[in-house]
Amino acid sequence: MPTSDALLSSAGPTGSAGEGGDYPAMLAHFAATSMRGQGWSGAVEAYHAVRAMPYFSGSDRTPLQALRTGRGACTARHIILRDLLRGLGVPAEVEMVECDFAAAVPAHPTMPKALRATCETGGIRDVHCWVRAWNGDVSVVMDATWPDDLARYGFAVNTGWDGDADTRPAAQGTVRGAPEDVLAGKEALLAELTEEEASARRAFLAGLSEWLKDLPAGQEGGRQ
């Protein structure tokens, strides 16, 4: 598994964005309890360990908060995945993807009426994240957004992914860059949204997180 020193180094850029000294230690603990392999086999383990975290979009989107609570949205979980991969010596970066995130979420009868309607019609401008990693000269997209148990609701969970090809992304869109400071980079892109677009985005993500939280125990991919 990655050494603590390697994870400390890989987590440096994230720490400079306000994570403080707790983040490398918690990242190392996550690695120690979730991963055994080295190199690319360890990268696949890291991907599935991060993917197993329940999805939740709250006001604190930092990777430190995601590690503390055991849940997080696409930004935090892909920063964690990037830093785990770098600790293994695997080159990785987080790409920013401008997309209609609601249109990519499968509507389900158990959703509240408003949330289901938004998933059916789309129209929510957002910035999604995924990790691009390199296995030698070959790059793959790792999208660790959805945990396994959401497969029953039609989500692209990527169960059994073995590292040989791109994962299925949670949303398709246009890559707008891969900033080292992911949190600041995403905020800059979200600042391009109109006030109406930003409000609609917040309402959609809050409704999605509330629906996921209220799913019966054992059906939301690790809800505690």
N, C-alpha and C positions, 0 to 999 in steps of 0.2 A: 504494500500500500504506500501512498505518498508519505514522505517524511514530514514531520512538523516544520522543519526549516524550509522545505520545498513549498509547502502550503503557505507559510508566512510570506515567502517571496512572491508567490503567484497571487496572493490576495492584496498585494501592495496598492495597486491602483484603486481598488474598491475601498480600502481603508482611508485613502486620501479624500474620498468623497464623504467622509463623516462617520465611517463605521467604527473607528476606534480600535483599541487593542483586543477587544473581545472577539471580533470576527475571525481572525486567523485561528484562534484557539477552538472556537466552536466549529469552524470548518474542518480542522484536524480531527476533532471528536466525531463529526459526521462521517468522515472518511474511514476512521478506525472502526466504526461500528457498521459500516455499510459495504466496504470494499476490501477485497483480498488480492486481486490481480494487479499486475504491473502493465505498463504500456497500453496497447490497444485493448487488451482484454479487460484491464482495469477501467478503461474509458467506457466500455460498454456497461460494466457494473455501475459506474458513476451515473451514467445516463438513467438507468432503471431505478437507482436509488432516489435520484431527484424526481423522476417522473412519478414515483409512488406517493409523493407528498400531495395532500389534498389541495385543490385549487381554492384560493381565496384572494379577492382583490379588496384591500382595505386602504386606509389613509397612509399607513406606514408600509412602503413598498421596498424597504431595504432588505438586502440578503441577511443581515443580522437578525432582523425581526422574523424573517421566514425560518431561520434556524432555531430561534427561540420558541416559536409557536408550532413549528412542524408543518406549516402550510404557507402558501404564497401564490402570487400571480406570476405571469410569464417573465416579468423583468427580474425579480429577485431570484427565481429558480434558475434562470439561465446565467445570471452572474455566478451563482453557486456552482453550476455545472462547468462553466468556463474555468473557474479557479481550481476546481478539482482536477480537471484535465491538465491544466498547466502544471499542477503539482505532480502529475504523472509524467511530465515531460512531453505531453501531447500539445502541439500548437492549437490554439483555439481563440475565437473571438465571438462576441455577441453582435449579431446583425440586427439593425432596425428595419422593420418591414411595415410600410404604410399599407393599410388594408381596411376593408369593411369587416370588422371582427364579428359583428352580430350575424351577418350573412353566413359566416362559417360555422356558427354554433347550431347544431341540429335542434329544431323545435321538437318539443315533447308534450304529450297531453297532460303531464303532471305539472307543467310550468304554470305560473300565474298567467292570466289572460294577456296582460300587457307585455310580459316578457316573451311569451310565445309569439305574439304578433310581431314583435321587433325582430325575432329570429327569422320569422317567415318573410318579412319584407326587407330586412337589412337596413342599410343607410346609416350605419354608425361608423364614422371615420375614426380610426384609431392607429396606434403604432404598436405592432406586435414585435416580439423578440424570439429569436432562436439562436442556437450556437452553430457556427461553422467550425469544424475541426478537421485536422489533417492526419490521415493515416499514411505516413510517407508522403508521396506525391499526390495522393488522392484525397480530395476534400469531401466531406459528407455534412449534410444538415441534420442536426439533432434538435428536434422539437420535443421538449419534455413537459408540455403544458398539462396534459390530461392523464390522470391515474387509471389503472386497469378497470376498476368497477364501473367507470362511465361508459364502457363499451356497450352495455345494455341499453344505453340511451342514444347510441349512434355516434359517439365521439371517436375521433381518431386517436386511439390510445397507444398504438405501436407495441402491443404485447409481443414478446418474443423477438424483438429487433436484435439482430446479431452483429451489427456494425458493418455489414457488407454494402449497404446502399443508403441513400437518404431515407430518413423517417418521413412519415406522412405529416405534413405541417398542420397545426391547428387553424391556420389561416394563410391564404395565398395573398401576395401583394408585391409591391415594389420595394426592393432593398434601398434604403436611404443612407446607408453607411454603417460603419462598425466602430463607434467611438470607444476609446479605452475607458473613459468615465461614462459608463452606461447610463447611470441615473441622470446625469446632467445632459447627456446627448438626447435621451428620450424626452426630458422636459423641454428642451429646445424645439424638438419636432412637434410636441403637443401644443406648444405656444403658437403654432401656426393655425390651430383650429379657431374657428369663430366661437364667440361666447355660446351661441346656440348649439354648435357641434360639441363643445366641451361639456355642456350641461347634459346633452343627450347621452354622451359617452359615460359620464359618471352615473347617471340613472340606470343605464343598461348594465354596467359592471356590478353595481350594488344589487340590482335585482337578480342577476345571475349568481352572485355569491350567496345571496340569501336562499335562493332555491337549492343550490348545492348543499348548503349547511343544513337545510331542513329535510333532505332525503333520509329515508330510514337508515338506521345504523347498519354499517357493513355494505352500503350500496354507493358510497361516495369516495371510495378509494382510500380508505384508511382514516375515516373520521373517528375522532376519539370522544 
